[in-house]
Amino acid sequence: MRRVLLAACVAGLLAGLAAPSLAGTLPVGVTYSTKDGGVSVGTTVNGQPGVGAWVRGGRACVGASYQMPQCVELETDR
């Protein structure tokens, strides 16, 4: 279930990243950050949260709107 949710959110996120070309006609925004040793990207629609994803501190998370994000621990090869 988590993989399906992760794939759906990532697909939505990628669609949101393509949206700036439509930003002149649609109220869509894209945000990104590399603060605090992590990476995050997200979208907004009419100023409200759309979908987002971030990786920080050994965890990868995705979220949609105001719903609780789903996170997984990242495995590292040592």
Secondary structure, DSSP 8 states (H G I E B T S, - for coil): -HHHHHHHHHHHHHHHHHGGGGTTTS-EEEEEE-GGG-EEEEEEETTEEEEEEEEETTEEEEEETTS--EEEE-----
